[in-house]
Amino acid sequence: MPLVRWLLPVGLAASISLLSGGSVPPGVVPGIFQIDKVIHVLVFGLLATAVYRALPPGLSPARRVVWAVGLTVAFGLSDELHQGMNPDRTMDGWDLLADAVGAVVATMVYQRWELYRRLLEWRVIPARRRECSPRS
């Protein structure tokens, strides 16, 4: 089912939106050398990978990367704009750059590193086996 593939990326995006709507943790000051940039790279990398996996398999890998990165960066921009409207948060261009770096790196790693692919494609609930019925 094509829509089921979008549950993970939509869930991740919703979670990011909910978490970014709160106040900034104490001691975090906008800038490039902050631990939150690592978190941005990892979370938006996972989001881009989830989007890549949700896209139609018939698209070429290059187009899937472009769409996954583009949609992820667009979401990152909307998230920064959302934070800019929150009096307890600030927009940070470095965060958007970290989002983009995470999206590009993660989709490239997903394409080239089998262990990462297997980890993300591991089924929590194994698929049911179809039993063969005897032919009459």
N, CA, C and O atoms as CSV, one atom per row, in Angstrom:
chain,resi,resn,atom,element,x,y,z
A,1,MET,N,N,0.829,-1.179,0.000
A,1,MET,CA,C,0.000,0.000,0.000
A,1,MET,C,C,0.874,1.244,0.000
A,1,MET,O,O,1.696,1.424,0.898
A,2,PRO,N,N,0.708,2.088,-0.982
A,2,PRO,CA,C,1.553,3.274,-1.082
A,2,PRO,C,C,1.398,4.244,0.096
A,2,PRO,O,O,2.387,4.840,0.521
A,3,LEU,N,N,0.195,4.416,0.628
A,3,LEU,CA,C,0.000,5.376,1.721
A,3,LEU,C,C,0.648,4.912,3.025
A,3,LEU,O,O,1.079,5.743,3.824
A,4,VAL,N,N,0.722,3.628,3.246
A,4,VAL,CA,C,1.339,3.097,4.470
A,4,VAL,C,C,2.816,3.489,4.529
A,4,VAL,O,O,3.354,3.716,5.612
A,5,ARG,N,N,3.467,3.568,3.376
A,5,ARG,CA,C,4.891,3.938,3.337
A,5,ARG,C,C,5.121,5.341,3.882
A,5,ARG,O,O,6.230,5.659,4.312
A,6,TRP,N,N,4.089,6.187,3.872
A,6,TRP,CA,C,4.234,7.570,4.326
A,6,TRP,C,C,3.988,7.739,5.820
A,6,TRP,O,O,4.147,8.843,6.340
A,7,LEU,N,N,3.603,6.670,6.529
A,7,LEU,CA,C,3.345,6.798,7.965
A,7,LEU,C,C,4.585,7.249,8.742
A,7,LEU,O,O,4.485,8.137,9.590
A,8,LEU,N,N,5.736,6.662,8.472
A,8,LEU,CA,C,6.953,7.024,9.190
A,8,LEU,C,C,7.372,8.467,8.912
A,8,LEU,O,O,7.589,9.217,9.864
A,9,PRO,N,N,7.497,8.894,7.641
A,9,PRO,CA,C,7.922,10.287,7.436
A,9,PRO,C,C,6.923,11.313,7.992
A,9,PRO,O,O,7.331,12.341,8.531
A,10,VAL,N,N,5.642,11.043,7.865
A,10,VAL,CA,C,4.646,11.980,8.395
A,10,VAL,C,C,4.708,11.994,9.929
A,10,VAL,O,O,4.610,13.056,10.546
A,11,GLY,N,N,4.869,10.829,10.533
A,11,GLY,CA,C,4.997,10.755,11.989
A,11,GLY,C,C,6.236,11.487,12.492
A,11,GLY,O,O,6.181,12.192,13.499
A,12,LEU,N,N,7.357,11.317,11.782
A,12,LEU,CA,C,8.578,12.035,12.160
A,12,LEU,C,C,8.394,13.546,12.030
A,12,LEU,O,O,8.784,14.302,12.920
A,13,ALA,N,N,7.801,13.979,10.924
A,13,ALA,CA,C,7.584,15.413,10.707
A,13,ALA,C,C,6.661,15.986,11.783
A,13,ALA,O,O,6.907,17.081,12.290
A,14,ALA,N,N,5.616,15.266,12.129
A,14,ALA,CA,C,4.702,15.728,13.179
A,14,ALA,C,C,5.423,15.817,14.518
A,14,ALA,O,O,5.224,16.771,15.269
A,15,SER,N,N,6.248,14.839,14.815
A,15,SER,CA,C,7.014,14.853,16.067
A,15,SER,C,C,7.972,16.028,16.121
A,15,SER,O,O,8.095,16.691,17.151
A,16,ILE,N,N,8.653,16.285,15.004
A,16,ILE,CA,C,9.578,17.419,14.942
A,16,ILE,C,C,8.820,18.722,15.177
A,16,ILE,O,O,9.272,19.581,15.934
A,17,SER,N,N,7.675,18.863,14.530
A,17,SER,CA,C,6.878,20.086,14.700
A,17,SER,C,C,6.439,20.276,16.141
A,17,SER,O,O,6.508,21.382,16.678
A,18,LEU,N,N,5.988,19.200,16.764
A,18,LEU,CA,C,5.552,19.302,18.157
A,18,LEU,C,C,6.709,19.685,19.078
A,18,LEU,O,O,6.561,20.539,19.952
A,19,LEU,N,N,7.855,19.048,18.875
A,19,LEU,CA,C,9.003,19.322,19.743
A,19,LEU,C,C,9.598,20.707,19.513
A,19,LEU,O,O,10.118,21.321,20.445
A,20,SER,N,N,9.525,21.202,18.282
A,20,SER,CA,C,10.125,22.510,18.000
A,20,SER,C,C,9.209,23.657,18.400
A,20,SER,O,O,9.613,24.817,18.317
A,21,GLY,N,N,7.998,23.366,18.827
A,21,GLY,CA,C,7.075,24.417,19.234
A,21,GLY,C,C,7.279,24.883,20.655
A,21,GLY,O,O,6.734,25.915,21.048
A,22,GLY,N,N,8.053,24.149,21.440
A,22,GLY,CA,C,8.277,24.505,22.844
A,22,GLY,C,C,9.375,25.536,22.999
A,22,GLY,O,O,9.861,26.102,22.021
A,23,SER,N,N,9.754,25.768,24.230
A,23,SER,CA,C,10.810,26.747,24.500
A,23,SER,C,C,12.186,26.101,24.327
A,23,SER,O,O,12.330,24.879,24.364
A,24,VAL,N,N,13.170,26.942,24.141
A,24,VAL,CA,C,14.549,26.483,23.956
A,24,VAL,C,C,15.091,25.999,25.297
A,24,VAL,O,O,14.913,26.665,26.316
A,25,PRO,N,N,15.749,24.848,25.302
A,25,PRO,CA,C,16.368,24.399,26.552
A,25,PRO,C,C,17.382,25.423,27.052
A,25,PRO,O,O,18.028,26.089,26.242
A,26,PRO,N,N,17.534,25.562,28.362
A,26,PRO,CA,C,18.478,26.548,28.909
A,26,PRO,C,C,19.900,26.312,28.408
A,26,PRO,O,O,20.351,25.173,28.291
A,27,GLY,N,N,20.588,27.400,28.117
A,27,GLY,CA,C,21.987,27.311,27.707
A,27,GLY,C,C,22.202,27.155,26.220
A,27,GLY,O,O,23.348,27.195,25.774
A,28,VAL,N,N,21.138,26.975,25.415
A,28,VAL,CA,C,21.308,26.834,23.974
A,28,VAL,C,C,21.237,28.220,23.342
A,28,VAL,O,O,20.233,28.922,23.464
A,29,VAL,N,N,22.314,28.601,22.669
A,29,VAL,CA,C,22.400,29.887,21.996
A,29,VAL,C,C,22.597,29.592,20.511
A,29,VAL,O,O,23.431,28.757,20.161
A,30,PRO,N,N,21.835,30.270,19.617
A,30,PRO,CA,C,22.013,30.001,18.188
A,30,PRO,C,C,23.464,30.182,17.746
A,30,PRO,O,O,24.153,31.097,18.198
A,31,GLY,N,N,23.906,29.320,16.881
A,31,GLY,CA,C,25.266,29.378,16.360
A,31,GLY,C,C,25.607,28.060,15.691
A,31,GLY,O,O,24.860,27.088,15.804
A,32,ILE,N,N,26.731,28.026,14.999
A,32,ILE,CA,C,27.069,26.827,14.233
A,32,ILE,C,C,27.654,25.724,15.111
A,32,ILE,O,O,27.462,24.546,14.811
A,33,PHE,N,N,28.353,26.066,16.173
A,33,PHE,CA,C,29.019,25.053,16.981
A,33,PHE,C,C,28.207,24.729,18.230
A,33,PHE,O,O,28.587,25.077,19.348
A,34,GLN,N,N,27.094,24.062,18.015
A,34,GLN,CA,C,26.201,23.667,19.103
A,34,GLN,C,C,25.874,22.179,18.938
A,34,GLN,O,O,25.856,21.666,17.820
A,35,ILE,N,N,25.622,21.504,20.034
A,35,ILE,CA,C,25.276,20.075,19.982
A,35,ILE,C,C,23.958,19.868,19.250
A,35,ILE,O,O,23.729,18.796,18.689
A,36,ASP,N,N,23.082,20.880,19.247
A,36,ASP,CA,C,21.800,20.702,18.570
A,36,ASP,C,C,21.973,20.540,17.059
A,36,ASP,O,O,21.078,20.026,16.388
A,37,LYS,N,N,23.106,20.971,16.521
A,37,LYS,CA,C,23.350,20.790,15.076
A,37,LYS,C,C,23.524,19.306,14.757
A,37,LYS,O,O,23.084,18.835,13.708
A,38,VAL,N,N,24.161,18.583,15.655
A,38,VAL,CA,C,24.312,17.137,15.476
A,38,VAL,C,C,22.934,16.477,15.499
A,38,VAL,O,O,22.648,15.582,14.704
A,39,ILE,N,N,22.099,16.926,16.407
A,39,ILE,CA,C,20.738,16.385,16.490
A,39,ILE,C,C,19.971,16.697,15.207
A,39,ILE,O,O,19.251,15.841,14.694
A,40,HIS,N,N,20.121,17.919,14.684
A,40,HIS,CA,C,19.470,18.273,13.424
A,40,HIS,C,C,19.940,17.363,12.293
A,40,HIS,O,O,19.124,16.863,11.518
A,41,VAL,N,N,21.242,17.147,12.196
A,41,VAL,CA,C,21.781,16.279,11.136
A,41,VAL,C,C,21.171,14.881,11.240
A,41,VAL,O,O,20.737,14.317,10.235
A,42,LEU,N,N,21.137,14.327,12.437
A,42,LEU,CA,C,20.639,12.959,12.623
A,42,LEU,C,C,19.137,12.851,12.385
A,42,LEU,O,O,18.687,11.951,11.676
A,43,VAL,N,N,18.362,13.754,12.966
A,43,VAL,CA,C,16.899,13.666,12.856
A,43,VAL,C,C,16.438,13.950,11.429
A,43,VAL,O,O,15.600,13.223,10.895
A,44,PHE,N,N,16.973,14.993,10.811
A,44,PHE,CA,C,16.553,15.310,9.449
A,44,PHE,C,C,17.148,14.328,8.450
A,44,PHE,O,O,16.590,14.137,7.369
A,45,GLY,N,N,18.263,13.706,8.788
A,45,GLY,CA,C,18.776,12.619,7.961
A,45,GLY,C,C,17.843,11.427,7.984
A,45,GLY,O,O,17.584,10.812,6.950
A,46,LEU,N,N,17.338,11.100,9.164
A,46,LEU,CA,C,16.367,10.011,9.277
A,46,LEU,C,C,15.083,10.356,8.537
A,46,LEU,O,O,14.498,9.504,7.868
A,47,LEU,N,N,14.642,11.611,8.656
A,47,LEU,CA,C,13.429,12.037,7.944
A,47,LEU,C,C,13.626,11.913,6.431
A,47,LEU,O,O,12.747,11.404,5.735
A,48,ALA,N,N,14.759,12.366,5.922
A,48,ALA,CA,C,15.021,12.279,4.480
A,48,ALA,C,C,15.064,10.825,4.018
A,48,ALA,O,O,14.566,10.495,2.941
A,49,THR,N,N,15.653,9.970,4.827
A,49,THR,CA,C,15.701,8.550,4.479
A,49,THR,C,C,14.300,7.957,4.458
A,49,THR,O,O,13.978,7.158,3.579
A,50,ALA,N,N,13.467,8.340,5.417
A,50,ALA,CA,C,12.086,7.851,5.452
A,50,ALA,C,C,11.312,8.347,4.238
A,50,ALA,O,O,10.515,7.605,3.664
A,51,VAL,N,N,11.542,9.587,3.848
A,51,VAL,CA,C,10.886,10.119,2.639
A,51,VAL,C,C,11.387,9.365,1.410
A,51,VAL,O,O,10.592,8.991,0.548
A,52,TYR,N,N,12.688,9.140,1.323
A,52,TYR,CA,C,13.273,8.390,0.195
A,52,TYR,C,C,12.592,7.030,0.061
A,52,TYR,O,O,12.224,6.616,-1.038
A,53,ARG,N,N,12.427,6.336,1.199
A,53,ARG,CA,C,11.809,5.005,1.181
A,53,ARG,C,C,10.331,5.063,0.822
A,53,ARG,O,O,9.794,4.107,0.263
A,54,ALA,N,N,9.662,6.185,1.138
A,54,ALA,CA,C,8.229,6.302,0.884
A,54,ALA,C,C,7.917,6.658,-0.565
A,54,ALA,O,O,6.810,6.414,-1.046
A,55,LEU,N,N,8.882,7.227,-1.249
A,55,LEU,CA,C,8.659,7.615,-2.650
A,55,LEU,C,C,8.446,6.374,-3.510
A,55,LEU,O,O,8.912,5.290,-3.158
A,56,PRO,N,N,7.744,6.523,-4.639
A,56,PRO,CA,C,7.492,5.363,-5.499
A,56,PRO,C,C,8.784,4.685,-5.937
A,56,PRO,O,O,9.712,5.348,-6.401
A,57,PRO,N,N,8.844,3.364,-5.788
A,57,PRO,CA,C,10.068,2.645,-6.157
A,57,PRO,C,C,10.412,2.762,-7.638
A,57,PRO,O,O,11.554,2.513,-8.024
A,58,GLY,N,N,9.451,3.135,-8.469
A,58,GLY,CA,C,9.703,3.271,-9.895
A,58,GLY,C,C,10.551,4.478,-10.258
A,58,GLY,O,O,11.099,4.538,-11.359
A,59,LEU,N,N,10.669,5.443,-9.348
A,59,LEU,CA,C,11.523,6.607,-9.609
A,59,LEU,C,C,12.983,6.176,-9.577
A,59,LEU,O,O,13.362,5.270,-8.835
A,60,SER,N,N,13.787,6.831,-10.386
A,60,SER,CA,C,15.217,6.513,-10.366
A,60,SER,C,C,15.793,6.921,-9.007
A,60,SER,O,O,15.272,7.830,-8.360
A,61,PRO,N,N,16.863,6.252,-8.575
A,61,PRO,CA,C,17.477,6.614,-7.288
A,61,PRO,C,C,17.871,8.091,-7.213
A,61,PRO,O,O,17.720,8.717,-6.164
A,62,ALA,N,N,18.370,8.648,-8.305
A,62,ALA,CA,C,18.769,10.063,-8.298
A,62,ALA,C,C,17.559,10.965,-8.062
A,62,ALA,O,O,17.642,11.925,-7.296
A,63,ARG,N,N,16.450,10.665,-8.708
A,63,ARG,CA,C,15.235,11.474,-8.503
A,63,ARG,C,C,14.692,11.312,-7.094
A,63,ARG,O,O,14.189,12.265,-6.499
A,64,ARG,N,N,14.796,10.107,-6.569
A,64,ARG,CA,C,14.343,9.890,-5.188
A,64,ARG,C,C,15.177,10.715,-4.213
A,64,ARG,O,O,14.638,11.275,-3.258
A,65,VAL,N,N,16.491,10.796,-4.447
A,65,VAL,CA,C,17.342,11.618,-3.590
A,65,VAL,C,C,16.935,13.085,-3.700
A,65,VAL,O,O,16.787,13.767,-2.686
A,66,VAL,N,N,16.754,13.568,-4.920
A,66,VAL,CA,C,16.385,14.977,-5.117
A,66,VAL,C,C,15.061,15.284,-4.414
A,66,VAL,O,O,14.947,16.287,-3.711
A,67,TRP,N,N,14.062,14.419,-4.606
A,67,TRP,CA,C,12.766,14.634,-3.947
A,67,TRP,C,C,12.876,14.540,-2.427
A,67,TRP,O,O,12.321,15.371,-1.709
A,68,ALA,N,N,13.585,13.537,-1.945
A,68,ALA,CA,C,13.706,13.349,-0.500
A,68,ALA,C,C,14.428,14.532,0.146
A,68,ALA,O,O,13.985,15.049,1.172
A,69,VAL,N,N,15.528,14.955,-0.448
A,69,VAL,CA,C,16.275,16.091,0.100
A,69,VAL,C,C,15.452,17.372,-0.025
A,69,VAL,O,O,15.380,18.164,0.915
A,70,GLY,N,N,14.838,17.569,-1.179
A,70,GLY,CA,C,14.033,18.777,-1.394
A,70,GLY,C,C,12.868,18.892,-0.419
A,70,GLY,O,O,12.643,19.951,0.167
A,71,LEU,N,N,12.135,17.807,-0.249
A,71,LEU,CA,C,11.001,17.831,0.682
A,71,LEU,C,C,11.470,18.012,2.122
A,71,LEU,O,O,10.824,18.710,2.904
A,72,THR,N,N,12.577,17.393,2.469
A,72,THR,CA,C,13.103,17.503,3.829
A,72,THR,C,C,13.598,18.918,4.117
A,72,THR,O,O,13.335,19.458,5.192
A,73,VAL,N,N,14.305,19.516,3.178
A,73,VAL,CA,C,14.786,20.881,3.376
A,73,VAL,C,C,13.606,21.860,3.411
A,73,VAL,O,O,13.610,22.805,4.199
A,74,ALA,N,N,12.606,21.638,2.566
A,74,ALA,CA,C,11.408,22.492,2.597
A,74,ALA,C,C,10.718,22.388,3.957
A,74,ALA,O,O,10.268,23.390,4.513
A,75,PHE,N,N,10.640,21.179,4.482
A,75,PHE,CA,C,10.056,21.014,5.813
A,75,PHE,C,C,10.932,21.697,6.866
A,75,PHE,O,O,10.414,22.337,7.781
A,76,GLY,N,N,12.254,21.562,6.742
A,76,GLY,CA,C,13.168,22.228,7.677
A,76,GLY,C,C,12.989,23.737,7.655
A,76,GLY,O,O,13.019,24.382,8.702
A,77,LEU,N,N,12.801,24.308,6.458
A,77,LEU,CA,C,12.560,25.744,6.344
A,77,LEU,C,C,11.244,26.120,7.023
A,77,LEU,O,O,11.176,27.112,7.749
A,78,SER,N,N,10.207,25.330,6.786
A,78,SER,CA,C,8.921,25.629,7.429
A,78,SER,C,C,9.033,25.507,8.949
A,78,SER,O,O,8.390,26.258,9.682
A,79,ASP,N,N,9.840,24.571,9.417
A,79,ASP,CA,C,10.042,24.409,10.852
A,79,ASP,C,C,10.775,25.616,11.433
A,79,ASP,O,O,10.429,26.085,12.517
A,80,GLU,N,N,11.777,26.120,10.729
A,80,GLU,CA,C,12.487,27.313,11.195
A,80,GLU,C,C,11.561,28.531,11.194
A,80,GLU,O,O,11.615,29.343,12.118
A,81,LEU,N,N,10.721,28.669,10.179
A,81,LEU,CA,C,9.752,29.769,10.150
A,81,LEU,C,C,8.776,29.643,11.320
A,81,LEU,O,O,8.421,30.636,11.957
A,82,HIS,N,N,8.352,28.425,11.589
A,82,HIS,CA,C,7.466,28.144,12.720
A,82,HIS,C,C,8.139,28.573,14.027
A,82,HIS,O,O,7.501,29.189,14.881
A,83,GLN,N,N,9.403,28.254,14.181
A,83,GLN,CA,C,10.133,28.646,15.383
A,83,GLN,C,C,10.293,30.159,15.466
A,83,GLN,O,O,10.292,30.728,16.557
A,84,GLY,N,N,10.429,30.809,14.314
A,84,GLY,CA,C,10.578,32.260,14.292
A,84,GLY,C,C,9.328,32.983,14.777
A,84,GLY,O,O,9.409,34.127,15.224
A,85,MET,N,N,8.181,32.331,14.695
A,85,MET,CA,C,6.934,32.937,15.161
A,85,MET,C,C,6.674,32.653,16.639
A,85,MET,O,O,5.739,33.194,17.228
A,86,ASN,N,N,7.500,31.811,17.223
A,86,ASN,CA,C,7.354,31.460,18.633
A,86,ASN,C,C,8.240,32.407,19.457
A,86,ASN,O,O,9.449,32.468,19.231
A,87,PRO,N,N,7.650,33.147,20.410
A,87,PRO,CA,C,8.470,34.097,21.183
A,87,PRO,C,C,9.571,33.426,22.018
A,87,PRO,O,O,10.535,34.080,22.415
A,88,ASP,N,N,9.427,32.136,22.280
A,88,ASP,CA,C,10.437,31.425,23.067
A,88,ASP,C,C,11.513,30.775,22.210
A,88,ASP,O,O,12.426,30.144,22.742
A,89,ARG,N,N,11.420,30.919,20.891
A,89,ARG,CA,C,12.379,30.285,19.972
A,89,ARG,C,C,12.925,31.321,19.011
A,89,ARG,O,O,12.425,32.445,18.951
A,90,THR,N,N,13.948,30.949,18.261
A,90,THR,CA,C,14.494,31.814,17.215
A,90,THR,C,C,14.734,30.994,15.965
A,90,THR,O,O,14.976,29.788,16.026
A,91,MET,N,N,14.661,31.674,14.826
A,91,MET,CA,C,15.045,31.027,13.573
A,91,MET,C,C,16.565,30.989,13.532
A,91,MET,O,O,17.236,31.916,13.986
A,92,ASP,N,N,17.097,29.902,12.981
A,92,ASP,CA,C,18.545,29.759,12.907
A,92,ASP,C,C,18.906,29.140,11.565
A,92,ASP,O,O,18.592,27.980,11.298
A,93,GLY,N,N,19.567,29.925,10.725
A,93,GLY,CA,C,19.982,29.428,9.418
A,93,GLY,C,C,20.949,28.262,9.509
A,93,GLY,O,O,21.002,27.419,8.614
A,94,TRP,N,N,21.718,28.215,10.600
A,94,TRP,CA,C,22.646,27.099,10.786
A,94,TRP,C,C,21.881,25.792,11.002
A,94,TRP,O,O,22.332,24.722,10.593
A,95,ASP,N,N,20.722,25.893,11.647
A,95,ASP,CA,C,19.888,24.697,11.819
A,95,ASP,C,C,19.426,24.183,10.463
A,95,ASP,O,O,19.450,22.978,10.211
A,96,LEU,N,N,19.005,25.099,9.585
A,96,LEU,CA,C,18.555,24.702,8.253
A,96,LEU,C,C,19.698,24.070,7.463
A,96,LEU,O,O,19.496,23.090,6.745
A,97,LEU,N,N,20.889,24.628,7.596
A,97,LEU,CA,C,22.052,24.033,6.926
A,97,LEU,C,C,22.308,22.627,7.465
A,97,LEU,O,O,22.590,21.709,6.695
A,98,ALA,N,N,22.212,22.454,8.781
A,98,ALA,CA,C,22.400,21.121,9.376
A,98,ALA,C,C,21.326,20.156,8.881
A,98,ALA,O,O,21.616,18.984,8.643
A,99,ASP,N,N,20.088,20.634,8.724
A,99,ASP,CA,C,19.006,19.802,8.181
A,99,ASP,C,C,19.355,19.324,6.775
A,99,ASP,O,O,19.194,18.147,6.452
A,100,ALA,N,N,19.833,20.245,5.947
A,100,ALA,CA,C,20.176,19.911,4.557
A,100,ALA,C,C,21.344,18.931,4.495
A,100,ALA,O,O,21.313,17.974,3.722
A,101,VAL,N,N,22.365,19.165,5.304
A,101,VAL,CA,C,23.525,18.256,5.335
A,101,VAL,C,C,23.068,16.865,5.760
A,101,VAL,O,O,23.455,15.869,5.148
A,102,GLY,N,N,22.252,16.793,6.797
A,102,GLY,CA,C,21.746,15.502,7.248
A,102,GLY,C,C,20.955,14.790,6.176
A,102,GLY,O,O,21.095,13.580,5.996
A,103,ALA,N,N,20.117,15.535,5.457
A,103,ALA,CA,C,19.283,14.943,4.403
A,103,ALA,C,C,20.147,14.379,3.274
A,103,ALA,O,O,19.921,13.259,2.816
A,104,VAL,N,N,21.124,15.148,2.830
A,104,VAL,CA,C,21.988,14.694,1.727
A,104,VAL,C,C,22.821,13.493,2.154
A,104,VAL,O,O,22.859,12.481,1.454
A,105,VAL,N,N,23.478,13.600,3.285
A,105,VAL,CA,C,24.364,12.526,3.728
A,105,VAL,C,C,23.573,11.236,3.970
A,105,VAL,O,O,23.987,10.163,3.531
A,106,ALA,N,N,22.455,11.338,4.658
A,106,ALA,CA,C,21.690,10.134,4.997
A,106,ALA,C,C,21.139,9.429,3.766
A,106,ALA,O,O,21.165,8.200,3.704
A,107,THR,N,N,20.637,10.181,2.780
A,107,THR,CA,C,20.112,9.511,1.586
A,107,THR,C,C,21.236,8.858,0.783
A,107,THR,O,O,21.046,7.791,0.200
A,108,MET,N,N,22.390,9.490,0.755
A,108,MET,CA,C,23.527,8.884,0.057
A,108,MET,C,C,24.004,7.629,0.787
A,108,MET,O,O,24.307,6.613,0.162
A,109,VAL,N,N,24.067,7.711,2.106
A,109,VAL,CA,C,24.480,6.544,2.889
A,109,VAL,C,C,23.470,5.418,2.707
A,109,VAL,O,O,23.855,4.257,2.566
A,110,TYR,N,N,22.179,5.752,2.708
A,110,TYR,CA,C,21.134,4.737,2.528
A,110,TYR,C,C,21.308,4.014,1.193
A,110,TYR,O,O,21.131,2.798,1.114
A,111,GLN,N,N,21.650,4.750,0.163
A,111,GLN,CA,C,21.837,4.130,-1.156
A,111,GLN,C,C,23.059,3.221,-1.198
A,111,GLN,O,O,23.046,2.205,-1.895
A,112,ARG,N,N,24.102,3.563,-0.475
A,112,ARG,CA,C,25.379,2.873,-0.637
A,112,ARG,C,C,25.775,1.920,0.486
A,112,ARG,O,O,26.684,1.111,0.304
A,113,TRP,N,N,25.118,1.996,1.639
A,113,TRP,CA,C,25.536,1.195,2.784
A,113,TRP,C,C,24.445,0.208,3.161
A,113,TRP,O,O,23.409,0.582,3.710
A,114,GLU,N,N,24.693,-1.038,2.863
A,114,GLU,CA,C,23.686,-2.083,3.057
A,114,GLU,C,C,23.265,-2.237,4.515
A,114,GLU,O,O,22.091,-2.482,4.791
A,115,LEU,N,N,24.190,-2.100,5.439
A,115,LEU,CA,C,23.847,-2.252,6.854
A,115,LEU,C,C,22.796,-1.223,7.286
A,115,LEU,O,O,21.861,-1.561,8.011
A,116,TYR,N,N,22.947,0.015,6.848
A,116,TYR,CA,C,21.971,1.071,7.161
A,116,TYR,C,C,20.611,0.723,6.563
A,116,TYR,O,O,19.582,0.874,7.220
A,117,ARG,N,N,20.609,0.256,5.309
A,117,ARG,CA,C,19.345,-0.142,4.658
A,117,ARG,C,C,18.684,-1.281,5.421
A,117,ARG,O,O,17.486,-1.234,5.698
A,118,ARG,N,N,19.464,-2.302,5.760
A,118,ARG,CA,C,18.886,-3.449,6.481
A,118,ARG,C,C,18.343,-3.034,7.842
A,118,ARG,O,O,17.292,-3.519,8.261
A,119,LEU,N,N,19.035,-2.156,8.527
A,119,LEU,CA,C,18.579,-1.677,9.828
A,119,LEU,C,C,17.228,-0.968,9.702
A,119,LEU,O,O,16.324,-1.205,10.503
A,120,LEU,N,N,17.093,-0.108,8.708
A,120,LEU,CA,C,15.843,0.635,8.534
A,120,LEU,C,C,14.727,-0.218,7.938
A,120,LEU,O,O,13.551,0.118,8.078
A,121,GLU,N,N,15.076,-1.293,7.290
A,121,GLU,CA,C,14.057,-2.138,6.671
A,121,GLU,C,C,13.737,-3.375,7.497
A,121,GLU,O,O,12.961,-4.230,7.071
A,122,TRP,N,N,14.337,-3.469,8.681
A,122,TRP,CA,C,14.065,-4.589,9.572
A,122,TRP,C,C,12.620,-4.521,10.034
A,122,TRP,O,O,12.151,-3.477,10.486
A,123,ARG,N,N,11.924,-5.633,9.917
A,123,ARG,CA,C,10.514,-5.689,10.303
A,123,ARG,C,C,10.394,-6.006,11.787
A,123,ARG,O,O,10.934,-6.999,12.274
A,124,VAL,N,N,9.680,-5.147,12.488
A,124,VAL,CA,C,9.419,-5.390,13.900
A,124,VAL,C,C,8.451,-6.562,14.029
A,124,VAL,O,O,8.607,-7.433,14.885
A,125,ILE,N,N,7.459,-6.558,13.161
A,125,ILE,CA,C,6.496,-7.653,13.115
A,125,ILE,C,C,6.740,-8.399,11.812
A,125,ILE,O,O,6.520,-7.841,10.737
A,126,PRO,N,N,7.187,-9.640,11.883
A,126,PRO,CA,C,7.486,-10.381,10.651
A,126,PRO,C,C,6.239,-10.546,9.783
A,126,PRO,O,O,5.120,-10.654,10.286
A,127,ALA,N,N,6.458,-10.563,8.490
A,127,ALA,CA,C,5.356,-10.766,7.556
A,127,ALA,C,C,4.795,-12.179,7.733
A,127,ALA,O,O,5.537,-13.134,7.961
A,128,ARG,N,N,3.501,-12.284,7.624
A,128,ARG,CA,C,2.885,-13.611,7.747
A,128,ARG,C,C,3.179,-14.422,6.507
A,128,ARG,O,O,3.143,-13.925,5.382
A,129,ARG,N,N,3.469,-15.673,6.746
A,129,ARG,CA,C,3.708,-16.574,5.611
A,129,ARG,C,C,2.372,-17.051,5.094
A,129,ARG,O,O,1.454,-17.345,5.860
A,130,ARG,N,N,2.282,-17.119,3.816
A,130,ARG,CA,C,1.075,-17.671,3.194
A,130,ARG,C,C,1.198,-19.184,3.162
A,130,ARG,O,O,2.195,-19.742,2.704
A,131,GLU,N,N,0.188,-19.807,3.645
A,131,GLU,CA,C,0.217,-21.264,3.613
A,131,GLU,C,C,-0.287,-21.737,2.263
A,131,GLU,O,O,-1.278,-21.233,1.736
A,132,CYS,N,N,0.402,-22.696,1.729
A,132,CYS,CA,C,-0.011,-23.244,0.439
A,132,CYS,C,C,-1.122,-24.256,0.686
A,132,CYS,O,O,-0.999,-25.172,1.499
A,133,SER,N,N,-2.180,-24.057,-0.030
A,133,SER,CA,C,-3.275,-25.019,0.101
A,133,SER,C,C,-3.067,-26.121,-0.931
A,133,SER,O,O,-2.656,-25.855,-2.061
A,134,PRO,N,N,-3.351,-27.352,-0.541
A,134,PRO,CA,C,-3.173,-28.451,-1.493
A,134,PRO,C,C,-4.135,-28.305,-2.671
A,134,PRO,O,O,-5.303,-27.955,-2.506
A,135,ARG,N,N,-3.627,-28.574,-3.818
A,135,ARG,CA,C,-4.471,-28.465,-5.022
A,135,ARG,C,C,-5.338,-29.695,-5.140
A,135,ARG,O,O,-4.891,-30.820,-4.919
A,136,SER,N,N,-6.549,-29.465,-5.481
A,136,SER,CA,C,-7.486,-30.597,-5.631
A,136,SER,C,C,-7.476,-31.130,-7.022
A,136,SER,O,O,-8.201,-32.078,-7.324
